[in-house]
């Protein structure tokens, strides 16, 4: 491999190529221009040419991917630009489905569309393209490879939210990628809500055979395991089948910072590969490593082939092949090559959170490990100066034991820092408790794959009940750690930083972990300290965020929405969650201001139309309580829905003295009013909503200011207004 030497660092060809492919895949014109100009003026000619080649390759791959998505027979161009009912023919391609009983299917199922017939038409229109479907709850979950005829409705996943400022100009309110962009990155332009389904048959192939083997292993693993939670957690951790993780468990996993354990990542693949390498000791040298790559490939494909697991497979396969040829490559270079291959295969991965998590955290850990390897002789120098004795052996053993724990703790801290920028930018999360949770779970997760093997052996030896007890005990220990860390540690409030700040934060981290400042060792500590100061500033800036009010109507919701946030006081309240787009607007509104918890959700009426998006809201923020004006006879269905979607959240009626906090709902003739009164603040507002034939009218009364009036007309896109 080529190697380009620059002052104070080593720049390899693989790293330059990966940087160019990433810039080309992102298709950010100013970044590409800056990179090319910098390479021409500050780098050598060979480096500049290689960077330019990577940019062109990434941009070409992104363009080809776009053309494949926009092919003439893709269903996107054959369907009208509206929601419509149809009968479709499809093939189920989702590898997250299993035939093992008791393991729930995912909410959205990936399929390949073969044809459709719109309502009122007589002939089937052949087409192609990936389509995500919402399966009916009363129907039997599908299996991989099934050929299906289904009836239902094509839905437009346009959860866009528009903001009309005081100037009257429209602009998108949600800056992050929408759900439509998320589906487009996977080749899907629509959602299909299935009402009835008929299975026609089943196709066969090598992937269907792999899924059958996977299901056989999973069935053997779960034999004699009666605890539904253990069954679903085992299926999620070992094979990525996370559809059975309950909402409360998912919240605990998010709050403890351990949700990554239940989507098969590079850590899972690495632990499995290390175990398999020891089990294949009887094979010849070359067969051992190539056989390891084959088994890991089969495992990755049956777990959904996500970007983190594919990255780990590529690095393991490259490492094994180089070992067979008695050659070596730096792990960071293998990581850069893996990034180049995955981005050329699917350029949309550059926007995926899982892809960024995997490569940035792994890169930082590899750089830190290389730095520790280089400095290891300095740590052991004092022992070399001591005469051989029992004291020296005792000190060395203690040093090695403490060094292992220090490296484990340091690795978890670096992993936290490697993910905190992405988490804060995309999800508004800063979870310092994840360091403690991951340190405690490291030995447990490392033992889970040996427990898997022991359970299979127990089945053959007639000791299946003992193996089931051992598996249940292991997952109960994991659950205990997750629950305790979620309860003991809370989110750290921090504003959502800008893109430039996040890029600068990661550049500082990479320089601190990977820079070789041999002459100025303190410089690396200064750079790392600057990164920490930037992270601390995001937390401290919450105290200077002004209070704000959000109002909105439209989209899929039947009623209005409102929210108030006072970041300095840590107060956040919301009024109604009429749809998923309303929940998305709330999430964006609160994340920008560093809100970590919604104190109260007020409902203008306890009806289903007001709580459609409550599950989506609770996935992002803990909810303190729910307040309604009254619980009448017509509220039974909505109350049951609240207990399902928000278990453990108390519901108070207006007559209860604990119902009111910083706000209250007041009835009006043609609508309702919401009054926000925080006695410790001057940000007091009263919203009077009035319903009319074409939508809703808002009258906003502000203390010491003129009354603001605004009309919200019904539209298929949610319109919001922000008052600060």
N, C-alpha and C positions, 0 to 999 in steps of 0.2 A: 504494500500500500504506500501511496505517496505521503510525504510528510513535509510540511512547510513550517519553518522555524521563524518565529517572531520574537521580539524582545519580551522576556519574562513570561512566555507561554508557549505551548506547543499546539499548533493548529494543523489538524489532520484533514486529509481530503474528504473523508466520510462526513466530518462535521460541517465542512463548507458546503458539501452537496446537500446535506439535510437542511441547512439553513436556507439555501436557495429554493429547494422544493417546497418548504413551508411557506416562504414568501410568495412563491408562484401560486400555491394552492389557495392562500388567503386572498389573492387578487386585490391587495391593497396597493394602489398605484404609488402613493407617496413613499411607502415602506420599500417597495421595489426600487424606486428611483434613488432613494438615499443609500440603499445597500449597494447598488451598482456603482454609484458615484464614489462611495467610500472605498469600494474594492479597487476602483481604477486609480484613485489618488493616493491611497494609504497602504494598499496591499500589493503583493507581487503580481505580475501579469498572469501567471498560472492560476493563482488563487482567484483573481478576478474572472478569468474565463470559466473556471469551474463553478463559481457562484452564479454567473450568468447562465451557464448550461442548466444548473438546478432550477433557476427561476423559470426558464423557458419550458423545461420538462414539467414542472408543476402547473404552470399556466395551461400548457397543452392538455395535460391530463384533466384539469378542471373543465376545459372547454369540451373535451370528448365526453366526459361524464354528463355534462349538460345536454349534449346532443343525443346521448343515449336516452336520457330522461325525456327529451322532447322529440322522440322518434314519431313518425306519422301515425303509427298504429297504437301509440300509447293512449289509454282511455281518457287522459286529460283533455285531448283535443276532440274527442268524440262525444263528450258529455256537455250538456248546456251549462252555462255559468249560473247555476242555481241548484238548490237542493231538489232532488227528484226521486221518486220511487221507481224501483226496477227489480227485475229478476236476473240473477247473475250466475255464471258458472266459474268456479275457481278451484284451485289446488292449494291445500294447506301446506305451507312451507316453514312453519314456526317450530324450531327445534326445542323450544321451552315447554312443549307439550309432552305428556307422558301417559302411558296406559296404566301406571300404578294407581290403584284406587286411593282416594283420600288426598291426593295432591292437586290443589286447585290450579286451574288454567290462568294465564295472565289476562288482564282486562282487555287489552287490544291484541289481536292475533294476526300475525303476518301471513298473507296469502298471495298467490299469483293469479291475477284475473285472466280468464280465457275468453269471456264473452259476456254481453249483457243485453237485456231487452227492457227498454223503458216502458212504463205504464202506458197502455194504449197502442203499443207497437206489436207487430205480429212476427217479425223475424229477429233473430239473434245477431247482434253485431260483433264479429270477432275483434279481439283487441289483446293487448298485453300490458304488463306493468304490475308493480307491487301495490297491494291494497291492504290496509289495516282494517280489520273487521271487529265489531263489538258483538260477541256471541250472546244469544238470549240465555237468561239465567235458568229457564226451565228445560232447555235442551241439553243433551249429553255433550260434554266437552269434546272437541274434535281431536283427531290424532294426526301425527305427521304423515303426509303423503295422501291423505284422503281427497277424493274428488267429490265436490259438493255443488248442489244447486240450492240457492238461497234467495229469499225474497226480503226486501227491506228498503232502506232509503239511503241514498248517497248524501253525505253531509260535507259541507265546506268547512275545513278546520281553520277558518279565518277568525282567530281570537284577537284580532287587532283592536287597539283602543286608541281613539283620537282625542287630542286635547285642543280645545278652542280657547286660546288666551284672550286677554283683554283687547288685543288688536283685531280679533276676529279671524286670524289665520289658523288653519288646521295643521297639526303636525302630530306624528306618532308619539304617544305618551310612554309606551313601553320600549325601552332602548335595547333590551336584550333580545335574543332570538325568540320568536313566537313558536307556538305549537305547530303552526303550518310550516315554518322553517325546519323544525325538528323532523317532521314527517318527510319533507322534501329531501332532506339529507339521506333518507332511506329509500328514496324513489317513489314515495306515495304522495299523491296529490289530493286524495279524498279519504274520508272515513265512511264505512258502510255499517249502518245499524241494522242487524239481521233480526227479522221478526219470526221467520220460519225457515227451516233448513232441512234438506234431504240429502243423505249420503248416497252417492251413486256407486262408489267403489274405492279402490285403493291402488295407487301406483307403487311400483317397486324400484329400488335403486340402491346404490351403495350407502347413501346417507340414511335411507330408511332402515337398512340392515344395522348400521351403527346405532341408530336410536333404539332399535330392538335390543341390542346388546346392553346399551345403557340402562334401559328399563329393567332388564333382567338383573343387572347388578344392583339397581336401586331397590327392587323388590326383595332381593336377598338381604340387603342391608337393613330394610325395615321389617323384616320378618320378626314376629312376636313383639313388636314395638307398638303399644296401644296409645301412647300419648300423642295426640294430634299435633301439638306444638313441636315436639321433638321430631316427628315425621316430616313436617313442613320445613323446619329449620335444617334438618339433615339434607333434604332434597335441595334446598336453596344453597347451602354452603358447599356441598360436594359437586352439584351439577347445575347450579344457577337457576333452578326452578323456583323462583321467588313469588309465584302467584299466591301461595298459601300463607304468606306472612301477614298477620293481622294488622289492622291500622294502629292499634296501641303498641304492638311490638315494633312496628316500623318507626313510630315516633320515638320510642326508647332508643332504637338503633341510631336514629339521626341525632338525637340529643347527646348521646355518648360518643359520637364520632366514629362509630364502628359499622356503619351501613355498608362500607366497602367489603366487609367479610362475606356478604350474602349476594354478591355478584362476582362470578368467578373472575379473578384478577391474576396478575402476574405472580402474586404471592402464593396463591393456590397451586398454580402450575409449577412454580419452583419447588414447593414442598413435595408435591407428587413426584416430580422428576428426581429429586434427591432420594426419595424412598425407592423408586423403581430402579435407579442406578445400583443400589445395593442388592436388590432382588435379582438383577440380571448378571450377577457376578460370574455365573457358570458359562456365559457366552464368551466367544473370542473377543479380543479388544475392539476391533472395528465393528463387528456385529452388535456389540453391546451398545455403543453410542448411536449407531444408525437405527437399531431397534428401539432405543429410547426415544429418538425423534419421531418414529412412526407411531408409537403408543401415545405420546404427548399430542401429536397431531389429531389422532382419533378422539382423544379426550376433549381437546379444544373445540373440535367441530360439533360434538354432541352437546356442548354447553352453550352454544349460541355464537361462538367465534367472535366475541367482542374484541375491541381494539386492545385492551390490556392483556388478555390471554393470548392474542395473536402476536403481540410484541414479545411476550415471554417465550412463546414457541419458536419464533424466528431466532431469538438470541440463543436458545438452547440448541436448536438445530445447527446454527452456524458454529457454535462452540464445539459441538460434537463432531462436526465434519472437520474442523481444523485440528481437533485432537487426533482424529484418524490419520490425518496427513502430517502429524507431528509439527504443527504450526500454531501460532498464537496471534491473537488480536486483542487490543485493549477493550475492555467491556464498554467503555464510553463510545468507541468506534462502532461496535456491534449495535449499540442502542441507536446511534445516528443512522446506520444502514437500515435498521428496522423501521425507523420513522420515515425514511425516504420511500421504502417499499410500500408501507401502508398508505402514505399520502398519495403516491402515484396510483395505487389501486382504488382509493376513495378519497379525493381531495376534501370532501365535506367533513372528514374527521377532524380537520384543523379547528372546527368550531365546537367539537364535542367535549364536554367536561371530562368524561372518562378518559379520553385520549390524552388531554392535557395533564390531568392528574397523573396518569401512569408514567408518561415520559419525563415530566419535570421532577417528580418525586424520585423516580428511579435514577435519573441523571444526577441529582444532588447526592443521593446515597452512594452512587458509584464514585463520584468525585471525592466525597469524604472518605470512603474506604481506601481509595488510592493514596490520599494524603496521609492517612493513618499508617498505611503500609510503608510509605517512604520514611516516616518519622519513628517507626517502631524501634529501630536500633538505638535511638536517643533515649527512649523510655527504659530500655534494658541495660543501659550503659553502667548504671550504678552497681548492678549485680555482677557484671564482668570484672569489676575492680575488687570484689570480695573474694576471699579465699573459700574453697569448697568446704561447706559445713552444713550441719542440720539447720542452723539459723538461716543460711542463704536459701536452702530448699524451702523452708517454711515461708520466708518472705516472698520467694518467687511464686509459690502456690497461691498465697494471698493476693499477690499482684495480678496474677492471671485471672483469678476469680473476680476480683474487683474490676479488672479491665473488661471482662465480658459484660458485667452489669452496666458499666459505664458506656460501653459501645451500644448496648441495647437501648439505654436511656437516650444517648445521643442520637441514635438512629430514629427513635420515635419523635424526638424534638425536631430533627431536620425534616422528617416526613410531615410533621405538623406545619412547619414553616413553608415547606414546598407546596402544601395544599391550601394554606390559609388565604393566599391572594386570589386563587381561583374561586374558592368557596365564598369569599366575601363579595367578589365581583358578580358571580352568577347566582348565588343563593343567599347572600346576606348573613352568612354563618361564620362565627369565630368561636370555636369550641376547644378551649384549653384543656378540658377534661379528657379529650381524646388521647392526650399523651399518657395519662395514667391508665386509661382503659386499654390502650394498645400494649403498654408494658406488661400489664397483668394478663392480657390474652395471648401474648407471644408464646409462652410455653404450652398453653392449652390448645391453641390452633396447631402448633407443631405436632401435638400428640393425636389430633383428630384423625389424620390419615392412617397412622398405625392402628388406631381403634377401629377404623373402617376395615382394615385387613384382618384384624383379630376377630371382628364380628363375622366375616365371611368364613374364616377358619372354624369358628365355633359352630356355624351352621352345618359344616361337613362332619364335625365331631359329635353332633347331637347335643351341643351345649348352647343352642340358640337363645334360650331364656337368659343365660348368663351374659351372652354378647349383647342382648337387648338391654339388660340392666346397665352394662358398662357404657353403651352408647347414650342411654338416657341420662346417666349420671354425668357424662362429659358435657352434654348440651345443657343440662341444668346448671352446671358450673359456669358455662359461657353466659347463660341467661342471667345468672346472679351478678356476674361482673358487669354486664351491660346495664342491668336495672340499677345497680348501686351507683355506678358512675353517672348515669343519666339523672339520678335523684340528687347526688351530692354536688355535681358541677352544673353550672348554668351557662347560658350563652353570654359572651362578652359583647356589649353593645359597641358597634363601630359603624361609621358611615360607609356607604358603598363608594370606593375610590373610582377615579377615572381610569381609562385604559392606559394612559401614559404613566400614571403612578404605579399601576400593576406591573407594567413592563419594566420600569425602573427598579421596582422592588426585586424582581426576579434576576435582573442583570446584576444587582448588588449581591444577591445570594450566590449566584453562579461564580462571581469573582471571588467571594469569600471562601467558598468550598473548593474551587478548582484552581484559583490563581496560585502560582508558585513564587511567592515573594521571598526568595532565599536571602537577599541582602536586606530586605526591610520586612521582617516577620510581623512586626506590629501593624503593618498596613492591612493585612488580611483581617485582623481583629477590628480595625477601624471601619473597613468596608462592611463587615458583618454587623457592627454596631449601628451603622447608618441604616441598614435594612431594618433592624429592630426598632430604631427611632421612627422610621416611616410607618411601621405597623402600629406603634404606640400612638402616633399622631392621629391615625384613623379612629382610634378609640377615644382620644381626648376631644376630637372635633365634634363629637356628639353634643357636648355641653354648649356649643355655640350655634347649633342648628335652630332656626326659628320655628315656632309652631306653624302648623299648616292644616288646611281643610281641603278635603276632596269630595266632590259631588259628581254624580253621573247617572245616565239613563240611556237605554238602547241595547243593541245587540240581542242576545238570546233571552235577556231578562224581561219579566213582565212588570217589574216595579223598579223604584229608584234605589240608589245606594249613596252612602256618605261615610266619611271617615275623618277623624281628628287625631292629630299626632302632636305631642309636646315632647320632643326628644330630651330636653334638659331635665324635665320632671319624670321621664320614663312612662308617660301616660299615652295610651293609644286605645281608641274606641272605634267601633264600626257600626253601621246601621244597614241591615239586610245584606244578604249574599245571594242575589237573584240569578247568578250563573257563573260558569267557569271564567268567562271574561271579566266579570266583576271581581272574582277572587284574584285573578292575575293583576288587575289594577290595584287592588289593595296591597298585594305583595310588593309590587313596584313602588308604591307610595311609601310603605313602611320601611322597606329595605334602604331606600335612598337616605333615610333619616336615622338609621341605626336603631330602629325599634326591634326588640327581641321578644316581646310578648304583647298580645292583645288583652287588655284588662277586661273589657265588656263588649259583647255583641248584642246590640239592641235590635229587636224585630218590631216593625210597625204593626204586624199581625202575625200570629203563629199559624202560618200557612206554608204549604209546600213551595209556592213560588218565591218565598223569601229566603229559603235555605238550600237552594239547588247546589250552590258551590261551597257549602260549608266543609265538605271533606277535603277539597283542594286547599281551602284556607288553613285547615288544621294541620295539613302536611307541612306547612311552612312556618306556622306560628303556634305556640301554645295559647290556649284560650282559657281565660279565667272563669267567666260565667256568661250566661245568656239571660237577658231580661226581655220580657214580653209584657204588653199592656194587660192582657188577661188570657186565661186558658179556658176557652169555651168548648162546646161540644164539637165544633167543626175542626178542632185542633188535634184530634186523636192521631191521625196519620202523620202529621208534622211532628208531633211529640215522639212518636215511635221512631221516626227517621232521625230525630236529634239524638235519641238514646243509642241508635246504631252508629251514626257517623261521629258523634262526640261523646263517647262513653266517659263517665266520670265528671263531666262538666255540669255544674248545678244550673238549673233553670228556675228563675224567679219570676213571679207575676207582679204586676204593678202595685197590688195592694200590700205586698210584703215590704216591711221597712228596710230590708237589705237589698231591695231591687235597684235602688238608684245609687249611683256613684257620682261620676262627673257629668252625667247627662240624664235625660228622661224623654220619653215619648209622650206627646200631647195629642189628643184626638182633634181633628178639624172636620168641617162639613164635607169637603170634597177631597180629603187627603189626610195628612197628619203633619205634625210639627216635631222637630227634634231640637231640644235646648241643651247646649253644652255650657256648663258653668264650673270652672275650676277656680275655687276661691283663692288659690295661691298664684293666680296668673291673670293678666289682663286680656288674654285671648278667649273671650266669651262670645259665643255665637248662637243665633237662633235661626233654624232653617224651617221655613213653612212651605211644604210641598202641596201643590194643588193639581189635581188631575183634570184634564180636559180631553176633547175628542181627538186631538192630534198628538198628545203626549202629556208632559208634566210641565208645570211652571214652578220656579223656585224664587222665593223671596228671602234674601239673606240679610238679617239684621245684625249689625256690628256695633258694639258700644262705642259711642263717640264718633262714629263714621256714618256716611250716607248709606241708606238701604240699597242693596243691589238686587236687581231683578233679572232673571235669565230664563229663557224658554228652552226646553229639551224636547225636540220632536222625535217621534218614533223612527228608528232606523235600524238596519241590520248590523251596524257597527256601534259599539259602545262609545258614547261621547262623555268626556269628563271635563270638569272645570276645577282648577286648583287655586285656592286663595291662601296667601301667606301674609 
